[in-house]
Amino acid sequence: MIMRNAFIPVSQFRAVAVNAGIGESERALRLTGRLMRLEIGRRGYYRLAEVLAAAPGPRYPLITAHRNDLGGARSHTVTVEWIDPKTADAWRPDHTPGELLGALAVVERSGGHLGKVCAVEPGVWGPMETAARGYARSYGARYIPTHP
């Protein structure tokens, strides 16, 4: 369910941490072994899933093209998920990727396949779960809550 190969440059850690509400420092996460720096060429990266694992609250999934856990072929669902790098890049010029990585999105799916990203956290006033319930009602879909 979590995309293991989504990487962010080390320089984006602070923006992701702020968006996701992570209170621990980059150094603390590295020293405790919960965050591992990867060197690819001359640049340093972190796995986005490792960074988001330090976020407080429910464990939202990262947006992926398909989620097997969302029912059969006829299921029409709306969920709240973490924004992945591909989605963050797709929301330009309205938002920069740094604004969106580590933020939440309301996602519509059919049969577990990604339909569209309905809303992103910087543009929603109020809890994302409330926004997702509203989208589900308006689309005639089923809202699937994330359990802590």
PADRENPA-229741 format. One record per residue: x, y, z of N, C-alpha, C, O, CB in turn; residue number from 0. Coordinates in nm, 2 decimals, decimal comma. Glycine has a CB too. Layout:
N
{{X Y Z} {X Y Z} {X Y Z} {X Y Z} {X Y Z} NUM},
...
***
This chain:
148
{{0,08 -0,12 0,00} {0,00 0,00 0,00} {0,09 0,13 0,00} {0,06 0,22 -0,08} {-0,09 0,00 0,12} 0},
{{0,19 0,13 0,08} {0,28 0,25 0,08} {0,38 0,23 -0,03} {0,44 0,12 -0,05} {0,35 0,27 0,22} 1},
{{0,40 0,33 -0,11} {0,50 0,33 -0,22} {0,64 0,33 -0,16} {0,68 0,44 -0,11} {0,47 0,44 -0,32} 2},
{{0,71 0,23 -0,17} {0,85 0,22 -0,11} {0,95 0,29 -0,18} {1,06 0,33 -0,13} {0,89 0,07 -0,09} 3},
{{0,93 0,32 -0,31} {1,03 0,38 -0,39} {1,01 0,53 -0,42} {1,07 0,59 -0,51} {1,04 0,31 -0,52} 4},
{{0,93 0,60 -0,34} {0,91 0,74 -0,35} {1,02 0,81 -0,26} {1,02 0,79 -0,14} {0,76 0,79 -0,31} 5},
{{1,10 0,89 -0,33} {1,21 0,95 -0,26} {1,19 1,10 -0,27} {1,13 1,16 -0,36} {1,35 0,91 -0,32} 6},
{{1,25 1,17 -0,16} {1,25 1,32 -0,16} {1,39 1,36 -0,14} {1,47 1,29 -0,06} {1,15 1,38 -0,06} 7},
{{1,44 1,47 -0,20} {1,57 1,52 -0,16} {1,58 1,56 -0,02} {1,48 1,60 0,04} {1,61 1,64 -0,25} 8},
{{1,70 1,54 0,04} {1,72 1,58 0,18} {1,68 1,72 0,21} {1,63 1,75 0,31} {1,87 1,55 0,22} 9},
{{1,70 1,81 0,11} {1,67 1,95 0,12} {1,52 1,97 0,14} {1,48 2,08 0,19} {1,72 2,03 0,00} 10},
{{1,43 1,88 0,11} {1,29 1,89 0,12} {1,23 1,84 0,26} {1,11 1,85 0,28} {1,22 1,83 0,01} 11},
{{1,32 1,78 0,34} {1,27 1,72 0,46} {1,20 1,83 0,55} {1,09 1,79 0,60} {1,39 1,67 0,54} 12},
{{1,25 1,94 0,57} {1,19 2,04 0,65} {1,05 2,08 0,61} {0,96 2,08 0,69} {1,27 2,17 0,66} 13},
{{1,03 2,10 0,48} {0,90 2,13 0,42} {0,80 2,01 0,45} {0,68 2,04 0,49} {0,90 2,16 0,28} 14},
{{0,84 1,89 0,42} {0,76 1,78 0,44} {0,72 1,76 0,59} {0,61 1,73 0,63} {0,83 1,65 0,39} 15},
{{0,82 1,78 0,68} {0,80 1,77 0,82} {0,70 1,87 0,87} {0,61 1,84 0,95} {0,93 1,79 0,90} 16},
{{0,71 2,00 0,82} {0,61 2,10 0,86} {0,47 2,06 0,81} {0,37 2,07 0,89} {0,65 2,24 0,80} 17},
{{0,46 2,02 0,69} {0,33 1,98 0,63} {0,26 1,87 0,70} {0,14 1,86 0,72} {0,34 1,95 0,48} 18},
{{0,34 1,77 0,74} {0,29 1,65 0,81} {0,28 1,66 0,96} {0,23 1,57 1,03} {0,38 1,53 0,78} 19},
{{0,32 1,78 1,02} {0,32 1,80 1,16} {0,42 1,72 1,24} {0,39 1,69 1,36} {0,18 1,76 1,21} 20},
{{0,53 1,69 1,18} {0,64 1,61 1,25} {0,71 1,70 1,34} {0,77 1,80 1,29} {0,73 1,54 1,14} 21},
{{0,72 1,67 1,47} {0,78 1,75 1,57} {0,93 1,72 1,59} {1,01 1,80 1,64} {0,71 1,75 1,69} 22},
{{0,97 1,60 1,55} {1,10 1,55 1,57} {1,20 1,61 1,47} {1,16 1,63 1,35} {1,11 1,40 1,58} 23},
{{1,32 1,63 1,50} {1,42 1,68 1,41} {1,47 1,57 1,32} {1,46 1,45 1,35} {1,54 1,74 1,48} 24},
{{1,52 1,61 1,21} {1,58 1,52 1,11} {1,69 1,44 1,18} {1,70 1,32 1,16} {1,63 1,60 0,98} 25},
{{1,77 1,51 1,25} {1,88 1,44 1,32} {1,83 1,34 1,42} {1,89 1,23 1,43} {1,97 1,55 1,40} 26},
{{1,73 1,37 1,50} {1,67 1,27 1,59} {1,62 1,15 1,52} {1,64 1,03 1,57} {1,56 1,34 1,68} 27},
{{1,55 1,16 1,41} {1,50 1,05 1,34} {1,61 0,96 1,28} {1,60 0,84 1,28} {1,41 1,10 1,22} 28},
{{1,72 1,03 1,24} {1,83 0,95 1,18} {1,91 0,88 1,29} {1,95 0,76 1,28} {1,93 1,05 1,11} 29},
{{1,93 0,94 1,41} {2,00 0,88 1,52} {1,93 0,76 1,58} {1,99 0,67 1,63} {2,03 0,98 1,63} 30},
{{1,79 0,77 1,57} {1,71 0,65 1,63} {1,69 0,55 1,52} {1,62 0,45 1,55} {1,58 0,70 1,68} 31},
{{1,74 0,56 1,40} {1,73 0,46 1,30} {1,60 0,46 1,22} {1,57 0,37 1,15} {1,76 0,33 1,36} 32},
{{1,52 0,56 1,25} {1,39 0,56 1,18} {1,39 0,63 1,04} {1,29 0,63 0,97} {1,28 0,63 1,27} 33},
{{1,50 0,69 1,01} {1,52 0,77 0,89} {1,66 0,74 0,84} {1,76 0,76 0,91} {1,50 0,92 0,90} 34},
{{1,67 0,69 0,71} {1,80 0,65 0,66} {1,83 0,74 0,53} {1,74 0,75 0,44} {1,80 0,50 0,62} 35},
{{1,94 0,80 0,53} {1,98 0,89 0,42} {2,04 0,80 0,31} {2,13 0,71 0,34} {2,08 1,00 0,46} 36},
{{1,99 0,81 0,19} {2,04 0,74 0,07} {2,12 0,83 -0,02} {2,07 0,94 -0,05} {1,92 0,67 0,00} 37},
{{2,23 0,79 -0,06} {2,32 0,87 -0,15} {2,30 0,81 -0,29} {2,33 0,69 -0,31} {2,47 0,87 -0,11} 38},
{{2,24 0,89 -0,38} {2,23 0,85 -0,52} {2,31 0,95 -0,60} {2,27 1,07 -0,61} {2,08 0,84 -0,56} 39},
{{2,42 0,91 -0,66} {2,51 1,00 -0,72} {2,57 1,09 -0,62} {2,63 1,04 -0,52} {2,43 1,08 -0,83} 40},
{{2,56 1,22 -0,63} {2,61 1,31 -0,54} {2,50 1,37 -0,45} {2,53 1,47 -0,38} {2,69 1,42 -0,61} 41},
{{2,38 1,32 -0,46} {2,27 1,38 -0,38} {2,22 1,29 -0,28} {2,22 1,17 -0,29} {2,16 1,42 -0,48} 42},
{{2,17 1,35 -0,17} {2,11 1,27 -0,06} {1,96 1,27 -0,07} {1,90 1,37 -0,11} {2,15 1,32 0,07} 43},
{{1,90 1,15 -0,04} {1,75 1,14 -0,05} {1,70 1,06 0,08} {1,78 0,99 0,14} {1,71 1,06 -0,17} 44},
{{1,57 1,08 0,11} {1,50 1,00 0,21} {1,38 0,93 0,14} {1,33 0,98 0,04} {1,46 1,09 0,33} 45},
{{1,35 0,82 0,19} {1,22 0,75 0,15} {1,11 0,83 0,21} {1,10 0,85 0,33} {1,22 0,60 0,19} 46},
{{1,01 0,87 0,13} {0,90 0,95 0,18} {0,82 0,87 0,28} {0,78 0,93 0,38} {0,81 0,99 0,06} 47},
{{0,80 0,74 0,26} {0,73 0,66 0,36} {0,80 0,66 0,49} {0,72 0,66 0,59} {0,72 0,52 0,31} 48},
{{0,93 0,66 0,50} {1,00 0,67 0,63} {0,98 0,80 0,70} {0,96 0,81 0,82} {1,15 0,65 0,61} 49},
{{0,98 0,91 0,62} {0,95 1,04 0,68} {0,81 1,05 0,73} {0,79 1,10 0,84} {0,98 1,16 0,57} 50},
{{0,71 1,01 0,65} {0,57 1,02 0,69} {0,54 0,92 0,81} {0,44 0,95 0,88} {0,49 0,99 0,58} 51},
{{0,62 0,82 0,83} {0,60 0,73 0,94} {0,61 0,80 1,08} {0,56 0,75 1,18} {0,69 0,61 0,93} 52},
{{0,69 0,91 1,08} {0,71 0,99 1,20} {0,60 1,09 1,23} {0,60 1,15 1,33} {0,85 1,06 1,19} 53},
{{0,50 1,10 1,13} {0,39 1,19 1,15} {0,30 1,15 1,26} {0,27 1,03 1,27} {0,32 1,22 1,02} 54},
{{0,24 1,24 1,34} {0,15 1,20 1,44} {0,01 1,17 1,38} {-0,01 1,21 1,26} {0,13 1,31 1,55} 55},
{{-0,08 1,11 1,45} {-0,21 1,08 1,40} {-0,23 0,96 1,32} {-0,14 0,87 1,33} {-0,26 1,20 1,32} 56},
{{-0,34 0,95 1,25} {-0,36 0,82 1,17} {-0,26 0,80 1,07} {-0,19 0,89 1,02} {-0,50 0,83 1,11} 57},
{{-0,24 0,67 1,03} {-0,14 0,63 0,93} {-0,21 0,63 0,80} {-0,26 0,53 0,75} {-0,08 0,49 0,97} 58},
{{-0,21 0,74 0,73} {-0,27 0,75 0,60} {-0,18 0,68 0,50} {-0,06 0,68 0,51} {-0,29 0,90 0,56} 59},
{{-0,24 0,62 0,39} {-0,16 0,56 0,29} {-0,11 0,67 0,20} {-0,16 0,78 0,19} {-0,24 0,46 0,21} 60},
{{0,00 0,64 0,12} {0,05 0,73 0,02} {-0,03 0,71 -0,11} {-0,06 0,60 -0,14} {0,21 0,71 0,00} 61},
{{-0,06 0,82 -0,18} {-0,13 0,80 -0,30} {-0,05 0,71 -0,40} {0,06 0,73 -0,42} {-0,16 0,94 -0,37} 62},
{{-0,12 0,61 -0,45} {-0,07 0,52 -0,55} {-0,17 0,51 -0,66} {-0,28 0,55 -0,65} {-0,03 0,38 -0,49} 63},
{{-0,13 0,45 -0,77} {-0,22 0,43 -0,89} {-0,33 0,33 -0,86} {-0,44 0,34 -0,91} {-0,14 0,38 -1,01} 64},
{{-0,30 0,23 -0,77} {-0,40 0,13 -0,74} {-0,39 0,09 -0,59} {-0,28 0,07 -0,54} {-0,39 0,01 -0,83} 65},
{{-0,50 0,07 -0,53} {-0,50 0,01 -0,39} {-0,59 -0,11 -0,39} {-0,71 -0,10 -0,41} {-0,56 0,12 -0,29} 66},
{{-0,53 -0,22 -0,36} {-0,61 -0,35 -0,35} {-0,71 -0,36 -0,24} {-0,80 -0,43 -0,24} {-0,51 -0,47 -0,34} 67},
{{-0,68 -0,28 -0,13} {-0,77 -0,29 -0,01} {-0,90 -0,21 -0,02} {-0,98 -0,21 0,07} {-0,69 -0,23 0,10} 68},
{{-0,93 -0,16 -0,14} {-1,05 -0,07 -0,15} {-1,17 -0,14 -0,22} {-1,24 -0,08 -0,30} {-1,02 0,05 -0,21} 69},
{{-1,18 -0,27 -0,20} {-1,30 -0,34 -0,25} {-1,29 -0,39 -0,39} {-1,18 -0,39 -0,46} {-1,41 -0,25 -0,25} 70},
{{-1,40 -0,44 -0,44} {-1,41 -0,50 -0,57} {-1,41 -0,40 -0,69} {-1,39 -0,28 -0,67} {-1,53 -0,59 -0,58} 71},
{{-1,44 -0,46 -0,80} {-1,43 -0,38 -0,93} {-1,54 -0,27 -0,93} {-1,52 -0,17 -1,00} {-1,46 -0,48 -1,05} 72},
{{-1,65 -0,29 -0,86} {-1,76 -0,19 -0,87} {-1,75 -0,09 -0,76} {-1,83 0,00 -0,75} {-1,89 -0,26 -0,86} 73},
{{-1,65 -0,10 -0,67} {-1,65 0,00 -0,56} {-1,61 0,14 -0,60} {-1,51 0,15 -0,68} {-1,55 -0,05 -0,45} 74},
{{-1,68 0,24 -0,55} {-1,65 0,38 -0,58} {-1,63 0,44 -0,44} {-1,72 0,45 -0,36} {-1,77 0,45 -0,66} 75},
{{-1,50 0,48 -0,42} {-1,47 0,52 -0,29} {-1,40 0,66 -0,29} {-1,35 0,71 -0,39} {-1,37 0,42 -0,22} 76},
{{-1,40 0,72 -0,17} {-1,33 0,85 -0,15} {-1,25 0,83 -0,02} {-1,31 0,78 0,08} {-1,43 0,97 -0,14} 77},
{{-1,12 0,86 -0,02} {-1,03 0,84 0,10} {-0,95 0,97 0,12} {-0,94 1,06 0,03} {-0,94 0,72 0,08} 78},
{{-0,88 0,97 0,23} {-0,78 1,07 0,26} {-0,64 1,00 0,25} {-0,62 0,90 0,32} {-0,80 1,14 0,40} 79},
{{-0,55 1,06 0,18} {-0,42 0,99 0,16} {-0,31 1,10 0,16} {-0,33 1,22 0,13} {-0,42 0,91 0,03} 80},
{{-0,18 1,06 0,19} {-0,07 1,14 0,18} {-0,04 1,17 0,03} {-0,06 1,09 -0,05} {0,06 1,08 0,25} 81},
{{0,00 1,29 0,00} {0,04 1,33 -0,13} {0,18 1,28 -0,17} {0,27 1,30 -0,09} {0,03 1,49 -0,15} 82},
{{0,19 1,21 -0,28} {0,32 1,16 -0,33} {0,38 1,26 -0,42} {0,32 1,36 -0,46} {0,29 1,02 -0,40} 83},
{{0,51 1,24 -0,45} {0,58 1,34 -0,54} {0,52 1,36 -0,67} {0,52 1,47 -0,72} {0,72 1,29 -0,56} 84},
{{0,47 1,26 -0,73} {0,40 1,27 -0,87} {0,28 1,36 -0,86} {0,26 1,44 -0,95} {0,37 1,13 -0,92} 85},
{{0,20 1,34 -0,76} {0,08 1,42 -0,74} {0,12 1,57 -0,71} {0,06 1,66 -0,76} {-0,01 1,37 -0,63} 86},
{{0,22 1,58 -0,62} {0,26 1,72 -0,59} {0,31 1,79 -0,71} {0,28 1,91 -0,73} {0,38 1,71 -0,48} 87},
{{0,38 1,73 -0,80} {0,43 1,79 -0,92} {0,31 1,82 -1,01} {0,31 1,92 -1,09} {0,53 1,70 -0,99} 88},
{{0,21 1,74 -1,02} {0,09 1,76 -1,11} {0,01 1,88 -1,07} {-0,07 1,93 -1,15} {0,00 1,63 -1,11} 89},
{{0,02 1,93 -0,94} {-0,07 2,04 -0,90} {0,00 2,17 -0,92} {-0,05 2,28 -0,87} {-0,10 2,02 -0,75} 90},
{{0,11 2,18 -1,00} {0,17 2,31 -1,04} {0,08 2,37 -1,13} {0,01 2,30 -1,20} {0,31 2,29 -1,10} 91},
{{0,07 2,50 -1,15} {0,13 2,61 -1,08} {0,05 2,65 -0,96} {0,09 2,75 -0,89} {0,15 2,72 -1,17} 92},
{{-0,06 2,59 -0,92} {-0,14 2,63 -0,81} {-0,06 2,61 -0,68} {-0,08 2,70 -0,59} {-0,26 2,54 -0,80} 93},
{{0,02 2,51 -0,67} {0,10 2,49 -0,55} {0,24 2,44 -0,59} {0,25 2,38 -0,70} {0,03 2,38 -0,45} 94},
{{0,34 2,47 -0,51} {0,47 2,41 -0,54} {0,48 2,27 -0,47} {0,41 2,25 -0,37} {0,59 2,50 -0,48} 95},
{{0,56 2,18 -0,52} {0,57 2,05 -0,46} {0,61 2,06 -0,31} {0,57 1,98 -0,23} {0,67 1,97 -0,53} 96},
{{0,69 2,16 -0,27} {0,73 2,17 -0,13} {0,61 2,20 -0,04} {0,61 2,17 0,08} {0,83 2,28 -0,12} 97},
{{0,51 2,27 -0,10} {0,39 2,30 -0,02} {0,30 2,17 0,00} {0,24 2,16 0,11} {0,30 2,40 -0,09} 98},
{{0,31 2,08 -0,09} {0,22 1,96 -0,09} {0,28 1,84 -0,03} {0,21 1,76 0,03} {0,18 1,94 -0,23} 99},
{{0,41 1,81 -0,05} {0,47 1,69 0,01} {0,45 1,68 0,16} {0,48 1,78 0,23} {0,62 1,67 -0,03} 100},
{{0,39 1,58 0,20} {0,36 1,56 0,35} {0,23 1,62 0,38} {0,19 1,61 0,50} {0,47 1,63 0,43} 101},
{{0,15 1,67 0,29} {0,02 1,72 0,31} {-0,08 1,61 0,27} {-0,04 1,50 0,22} {-0,01 1,85 0,23} 102},
{{-0,21 1,63 0,30} {-0,31 1,53 0,27} {-0,39 1,57 0,15} {-0,40 1,69 0,12} {-0,40 1,51 0,39} 103},
{{-0,46 1,47 0,09} {-0,54 1,49 -0,02} {-0,67 1,41 -0,01} {-0,67 1,30 0,05} {-0,47 1,46 -0,16} 104},
{{-0,78 1,45 -0,07} {-0,90 1,38 -0,08} {-0,89 1,31 -0,22} {-0,87 1,37 -0,32} {-1,03 1,47 -0,07} 105},
{{-0,90 1,17 -0,22} {-0,88 1,10 -0,34} {-1,00 1,01 -0,37} {-1,06 0,94 -0,29} {-0,76 1,00 -0,32} 106},
{{-1,04 1,02 -0,50} {-1,16 0,94 -0,55} {-1,10 0,82 -0,63} {-1,01 0,83 -0,71} {-1,25 1,02 -0,64} 107},
{{-1,16 0,70 -0,60} {-1,11 0,58 -0,67} {-1,23 0,50 -0,71} {-1,34 0,50 -0,65} {-1,02 0,50 -0,58} 108},
{{-1,21 0,42 -0,82} {-1,31 0,33 -0,87} {-1,24 0,19 -0,88} {-1,14 0,18 -0,95} {-1,37 0,37 -1,01} 109},
{{-1,29 0,09 -0,81} {-1,23 -0,04 -0,80} {-1,09 -0,04 -0,75} {-1,01 -0,12 -0,79} {-1,24 -0,10 -0,94} 110},
{{-1,06 0,06 -0,67} {-0,92 0,07 -0,62} {-0,83 0,15 -0,71} {-0,72 0,19 -0,66} {-0,86 -0,06 -0,59} 111},
{{-0,87 0,18 -0,83} {-0,79 0,25 -0,92} {-0,81 0,40 -0,90} {-0,92 0,45 -0,88} {-0,82 0,22 -1,07} 112},
{{-0,70 0,48 -0,91} {-0,70 0,62 -0,89} {-0,79 0,69 -0,99} {-0,76 0,67 -1,11} {-0,56 0,68 -0,89} 113},
{{-0,89 0,76 -0,94} {-0,97 0,84 -1,03} {-0,92 0,98 -1,05} {-0,87 1,02 -1,15} {-1,12 0,84 -0,99} 114},
{{-0,93 1,05 -0,93} {-0,87 1,19 -0,93} {-0,85 1,23 -0,79} {-0,90 1,18 -0,70} {-0,97 1,28 -1,01} 115},
{{-0,76 1,33 -0,78} {-0,74 1,40 -0,65} {-0,83 1,51 -0,65} {-0,82 1,61 -0,73} {-0,58 1,44 -0,64} 116},
{{-0,93 1,51 -0,56} {-1,04 1,61 -0,55} {-0,99 1,74 -0,49} {-1,03 1,85 -0,53} {-1,15 1,55 -0,48} 117},
{{-0,91 1,73 -0,38} {-0,87 1,85 -0,31} {-0,74 1,82 -0,24} {-0,71 1,70 -0,20} {-0,98 1,89 -0,20} 118},
{{-0,66 1,92 -0,22} {-0,54 1,91 -0,14} {-0,54 1,99 -0,02} {-0,61 2,10 -0,02} {-0,41 1,95 -0,23} 119},
{{-0,47 1,95 0,08} {-0,48 2,02 0,22} {-0,46 2,17 0,22} {-0,54 2,24 0,29} {-0,38 1,95 0,30} 120},
{{-0,37 2,23 0,15} {-0,36 2,37 0,16} {-0,48 2,45 0,11} {-0,50 2,56 0,15} {-0,24 2,42 0,08} 121},
{{-0,56 2,38 0,03} {-0,68 2,45 -0,02} {-0,81 2,42 0,06} {-0,92 2,46 0,02} {-0,70 2,42 -0,16} 122},
{{-0,80 2,34 0,16} {-0,92 2,30 0,23} {-0,93 2,36 0,37} {-0,83 2,36 0,45} {-0,93 2,14 0,25} 123},
{{-1,04 2,42 0,40} {-1,06 2,48 0,53} {-1,13 2,38 0,62} {-1,25 2,36 0,61} {-1,14 2,62 0,52} 124},
{{-1,06 2,33 0,72} {-1,12 2,23 0,81} {-1,06 2,09 0,79} {-0,97 2,08 0,71} {-1,27 2,22 0,78} 125},
{{-1,11 2,00 0,87} {-1,05 1,86 0,87} {-1,06 1,80 0,73} {-1,17 1,81 0,66} {-1,11 1,77 0,97} 126},
{{-0,96 1,73 0,68} {-0,97 1,66 0,55} {-1,07 1,55 0,55} {-1,13 1,52 0,45} {-0,83 1,60 0,52} 127},
{{-1,10 1,48 0,67} {-1,20 1,38 0,67} {-1,34 1,44 0,64} {-1,42 1,37 0,58} {-1,19 1,31 0,81} 128},
{{-1,36 1,56 0,69} {-1,49 1,62 0,67} {-1,51 1,65 0,52} {-1,61 1,63 0,46} {-1,50 1,75 0,75} 129},
{{-1,40 1,70 0,46} {-1,40 1,73 0,32} {-1,42 1,60 0,24} {-1,50 1,60 0,14} {-1,27 1,80 0,27} 130},
{{-1,36 1,49 0,28} {-1,37 1,36 0,21} {-1,52 1,31 0,22} {-1,57 1,26 0,12} {-1,28 1,26 0,26} 131},
{{-1,58 1,32 0,34} {-1,72 1,28 0,35} {-1,81 1,36 0,26} {-1,90 1,31 0,20} {-1,77 1,30 0,50} 132},
{{-1,78 1,49 0,25} {-1,86 1,58 0,16} {-1,85 1,54 0,01} {-1,94 1,53 -0,06} {-1,82 1,72 0,18} 133},
{{-1,72 1,51 -0,03} {-1,70 1,47 -0,17} {-1,77 1,33 -0,19} {-1,83 1,31 -0,30} {-1,55 1,45 -0,20} 134},
{{-1,76 1,24 -0,10} {-1,82 1,11 -0,11} {-1,97 1,12 -0,13} {-2,03 1,06 -0,22} {-1,79 1,02 0,01} 135},
{{-2,04 1,21 -0,05} {-2,18 1,23 -0,07} {-2,21 1,29 -0,20} {-2,31 1,25 -0,27} {-2,23 1,33 0,04} 136},
{{-2,14 1,39 -0,25} {-2,17 1,45 -0,37} {-2,14 1,36 -0,49} {-2,21 1,38 -0,60} {-2,09 1,58 -0,39} 137},
{{-2,05 1,27 -0,48} {-2,02 1,18 -0,59} {-2,10 1,05 -0,59} {-2,09 0,97 -0,68} {-1,87 1,15 -0,59} 138},
{{-2,17 1,03 -0,48} {-2,24 0,90 -0,46} {-2,15 0,79 -0,43} {-2,17 0,67 -0,47} {-2,32 0,87 -0,59} 139},
{{-2,03 0,82 -0,37} {-1,93 0,72 -0,34} {-1,93 0,69 -0,19} {-2,00 0,75 -0,11} {-1,79 0,77 -0,38} 140},
{{-1,86 0,59 -0,15} {-1,85 0,55 -0,01} {-1,72 0,61 0,05} {-1,61 0,59 -0,01} {-1,85 0,39 0,01} 141},
{{-1,73 0,68 0,16} {-1,61 0,73 0,23} {-1,55 0,62 0,31} {-1,62 0,55 0,39} {-1,65 0,85 0,32} 142},
{{-1,42 0,60 0,29} {-1,34 0,50 0,37} {-1,25 0,57 0,47} {-1,16 0,63 0,43} {-1,26 0,40 0,27} 143},
{{-1,28 0,57 0,60} {-1,20 0,63 0,69} {-1,07 0,56 0,71} {-1,05 0,44 0,69} {-1,27 0,65 0,83} 144},
{{-0,97 0,64 0,76} {-0,84 0,58 0,79} {-0,84 0,55 0,94} {-0,87 0,64 1,02} {-0,72 0,68 0,75} 145},
{{-0,80 0,43 0,98} {-0,80 0,40 1,12} {-0,66 0,42 1,18} {-0,56 0,39 1,11} {-0,84 0,25 1,14} 146},
{{-0,65 0,47 1,30} {-0,52 0,49 1,36} {-0,44 0,36 1,39} {-0,33 0,37 1,44} {-0,54 0,57 1,49} 147},
***
